[in-house]
C-alpha cells in the first residue's frame, strides 16, 4: 500500500515509494523517515481490474519503484558512473498536445547509450508511452526522478537531465527574479497538480551536487533560459562574442551547488518560445533544440561549449533556408534520418538557445564532454 507522509520541515505531502523507509523532500531537501509523524494511507488507485469469480476486485501487481535506490551495478569506480533522466511529454489528446517530445526522448536515449556509453540500466525514461505508472511524466514522478538522479552520486559521476515538453512562467513574489517571473516546466498533470518552478528544480538537482560531480541539462521547452536557476548566463551575440551575466538572486538565497558543476543548454531565452521541426504534416517531428544539439555532436561541432552553442544557434537561425540534418555518418544519423525525412528543419524559428552554468568559464577553451 502506498503511504503519504508530511515533510517534517515544510509539511509538503509526499508519497513514500513501496519498500522505502525514508524520502527526501524535493522542495526543502529535508529527509522524512517512516518513523516520523504518523503516515496515512493513500486512497486506493482507481484500478479497472476485472472481477474474480467471487466478485472481488484485485489491483494489478505493483511495479517496483525505480526511485528508492541508486541505479543497479557495481559501486562507483574512480572514473565515476553515468546516469540520466530523460523526460518527453506530448500531452496527448489534450489542447496542449506537442508532436516531437517523445521522439526527442528516444533520440536522446539513443545518443547517450551509443555515443557516450551511458548504461541503459542507468537511464530513467519518463514518457506517456511507458506502461509502468512510476515512469509516466507526472509531477510526482518527475520530482522523484530528479531525486533519483542525484542520489548517492560520487566524485567522477556524469549526470544528464533532458526535458522536452511545455515550459511556462509564473509571477515571482520573493524578489529573486530579475524579470519578476519564475520559469517553469509543465508535467503531464500540470493542470491539476501545478508546474515545477525553477527554484524547486534548483533545490532538487543543483544544490545537492558534491564536488567532482558534473550535471548537464538539456531543456527543450519554451521560456527555459534560466529554468535551473543557475547563477550565470552566457549572453552571446551573433558574432560569437559573449559575456557572463550574473543572475544570482538579489535576496542572497544560495542557488549554487555543494561543490559540483552544472551546465545547461536550453531551447530559448526566458521570454521566448521553442519550436519543433514539423513544418510539413508528413514529417515526424522533434524539438528544434534537441535536433540541433544532437546534430552538433554528430557533425563534430561539439569540441567546446562555445562551438556547441554557436552551432546550435546557427542551425536554428538558418532553419528557414533548409539546413541539412542527420549529421555526417555518426551513430545517431540513422535514427534522425528516420525521424526527419529529408533532413531539414524546414521552418524559420525565432528562438535563441541559451547556455547557463553555476560558475562562469571560458566557453571556447573548455572541452564539451558528457
N, C-alpha and C positions, 0 to 999 in steps of 0.2 A: 504494500500500500504506500503510495506517495505521501510524504508528510510536508506540511507547511510550518515553517518556523519564522519567528520575527528576529531580525538582526538585533543583537544585543546592544548595538551602538546607535543606529539611526532608525530602528524599528521597521525597516523595509521588510515586507513579507517575501520570503524566499522559499523555493521548492527544493526540498532535500532529495537528491537522486537516490534510487534504491541501493542499499548496501553502504551508503556513506554515513559517517558519524559526525561530520562537520562540513561547513560550507563557508566560503569567503564571500562577503557582500561585494558585488560589483560597484556599488555606489560609494561606500566609505572604506572598503577593504578590511573591515573587521571580520574576525573569524568567529562564527557561532557554532557551538558544539551541541550535539543532541541532548546532552545533559543539562544544557542551559534552559531558560524558561520553557515551560511545557509546550510541546509541539501539538498541533491539532491536525487531524486527518484531512486530507484534501477531499473534496467531493468526488464520488466515483465518476470516471470519464464516461461520456455518452457512447459506449460501445454499441454497435448494432450487431451483436453476435446472435447466431441462431439459437433458438431454444432447444434444450435437450428433450428427450422423451418424457422427462418428469416435469417439463415446463419451466426449468431453471435456466437462467442466462449466465454464460461464462465468458469473461473477457478473454481476448487473445493473449497468448503468453507474452509477458513483458520482455522487451529487448533490454539487454544490459546497457547501462548508461555509459557512453564514451567519455563522460566528463569528470568522473570521480577518481581518476588516476592519470598519471603521466602516460605518454604513448608507450606501447609494448617494446621490448627489446632490451639489449644489454645496457648497463649503466653508462652514462655519458663518458666518452673517451676523451683523451687530451685534446683532440681536434674538434670535439663537440658534435652535437646532433642537429639534424634539420627537422623542422616541424612547421606545419602550415594549417591555417584555417581559410577555406575558400567559400565564399557566400555569393550565390547568384539567385536573385529574386525576380520573377516575371510578373507577379501579381495577377496570375491567370484568371480569366473570367471576371475581372473587375474593370472599372472605368480607368484604373491606373495601369493597365497592362503594358508591359515592355516586352520587346521581341528578342533582344540579344543577350539577356543577362545569364541565362543558363548556359548558353554557348560560351560566354566569357569564362564561366567557372570551369567548364570542360577543357577549354584551351589552356587555362592557367594550370590546371592539374597536370595536363599532358606536358607542358613546358617544364614544370618543376621536377617531374619524375624523370623525363628523358634528357633534358638539358642540364639540370642542376643536381640530379641524383638524390632527390628527396625520396625517402622510402614511402611507398604508397600507404603503409600502415600508420604513418605519422602525418597523414593529410586528412583533415576533417572537412568533409564536403557538406554544406547546407544548401539544399535546393528543394523546390517543390516536387521534384521527381523522386525524392527519397521516400521509401515506404516507412522506414524507421521513424517514429514520431520524434525521437530525440534529434534527428538530423533535418528537420524541417526548419526553415529560417524564421522562426518566431522570435519575438523579443527575448523571451526567457532563454531559448536555445542559443541565440547569438551571445547573450551575456555569459552563459555557461561555457560556450566555446572560447570566448576571449579569456576567461579564467583558465581553461584547459591549456590554452596556447602558452601561457607564461608560467604555468605551474611547474615548479621544480627545475626551472631552467638553470643551466650551469655555464660558466665561462667557456667560450668557444661555440656555443649554440647559435644557430641561424634560424630565425623565425620569420614567417611571412603571413600577413593578413591581407587577403584580397576580398574586395566587396564590389559587386556590381548590382545596382538597383537604384531606387529613388533616393535622392538626398533633398534636404529642405533646410529651412531656417525657422527659428522662433525667437521671440523677444527675450533678451537677456536682462535680468533685473539686478544682477550683482555688481555691475560696473566693470566686469572683467574683459568684456569685448569692446574693441575699438569701434566697431561698426554698430554696436548696440544689439547685435543678434548672435545667438548660438547657432552653429552649424549642426545638422542632424543627419542621421541615417534612418531609413524607414523600413522596419521589419515587415514581414508578411502581414502581421496583425496590428500594424501601427494605428489603424483607425479605432481600434478598441483598447489597445494596450499602450499606445503612445510611441513616440520616437526615441531613439538613442541619441542623447545630446553629446556634444564634443567633450565636455568636462568628464562625463561618465566614461567615455571611451578612453580618454587620457588616464583616468584613475585605474582602469582595468588592465590596459596593455602597455602603458608608457611608464608610469611611476614605479611599478614593481621591478623593472628590469635591472638586474645586478650588473656589475662591471664585467666586461668581457662578452656580453650577450648582445647580438645585433638583431634588430627587428626592421623589416621592410614592409611598408603598407602600400598597396596599390588600390586606389579608391576610384572607381568608375561611376561617378554619381554627380548630380547637379549640386552646386553650392558647396563643393568639397575641398576647397583650397586649404582651409585650416581645420578640417574636421577632426584631427587628432589633437588639436590644441597645442601643437608644438611651438616652441618659443621663437623660432626663426624661420622666415620665409625668404626664399631666393627670388628676388624681384629682377627678372631678366628681360632686357629689351630685345627687339628683333635682330639686332646685330650680334647678340650673344653676350653683351656686357651685362654684368649683374652686380647687385648689392644685396646684403642680407638685411632684411627688415626685422626689427626687434618687436615681437608680438607678445612679450611677457606681460601678464596682467598688471594693470596699474595698482590693483589691490595688494600685490605682493604674494598672492597664492602661488605655491610651487607647482609648476607644470612639467618639471623635468623628470629624469629617470633616477634610479638608485645607482647610477654609475654606468648603465648600459647605453647603447647607441640606437637611435630611431631615425629612419629616413623614410619620407612618404612621398610618393608620386600620386597626384590627384588629377582628375579629369579636367578641372576648370577652376577659375577663381571663385571666391565666395559669392560674388554677385552674378555668376554666370550659370548657364545650364549646359549639360553634356548631351551629345547626340549618339545615336547608333549608326551603323553603316548601311542600313536598309533603304537606299534611295529607290530601289525597284522592289516591287512586291515579291518577285520570284527569287530574290537574293536572300539567303539565310543570313541574318544579321548578327553582329557582335557589337559591343561598345567600341566607339572610336578610340577611347583611351586604351582599353585592353588590346585592341588590334595593333595600335601604334607602338605600344610597349613591347609586345611580342615581336613585331616586325623589326624594331631597332636591334633586338638581340639577334634575330635570325640574319640580319644584314650586316652584322659585325660593327654596329654603331654604339654598342654598349661598353665602350672602353673606359670611359669616365662618366661620372654623373652629369657633368656639363654636356658632354656629347650626347648622352642619352636624352636629356631634356630637350636640347635643340632639335634632335632628330624627331622626337615625338611631336614637338610643336610644328615643325615644318611639314610633317606628314599630314597633320590635321588641317593646317592653314592652307595647304595646296590641294586639299581633297577635291575641290570643285573642278580641278583640271584633270582628275583621274589618275591618282597616284598608284603605281603598281604595288600590289601586295603579295604576301606569301613568302617573300624572302628569297635567299639565294641557295636553296637546296638543303636547308637545315632540317632538324628532326621534326619541327612543328609545321613545316611547309605543307606537307600532305594534308594535315588537318585543316589548316587555314584555307588551303585551296578548295577543299571540300565545302567549307563553310561560306567562303566568299567567292562565289562564282565570278570569274573574270578578274579577280584580284584587285579590284578598285573600290575605294571608299565611295566614289561616285556622287559626292554631295559636298556642298560648302558648309562649314560649321564655324560658328562664332564662339570658340572656346579656347582658352589658353591654359594648358596643363601647368600645374604648379609643383614645385619641389619645396618641402619643408623639412626641418630637422631639429633635434633637440639642442644641437650645437652647430655654429657655422663652420664651414671648411672650404678649401679651395676646390670648387666643383670640377675644374679642368685638370687637376692633378690627382685627385682621389679616384682609384680604380673602382668600377662598379663590380660588385660580387654579391651573390646570394649564398 
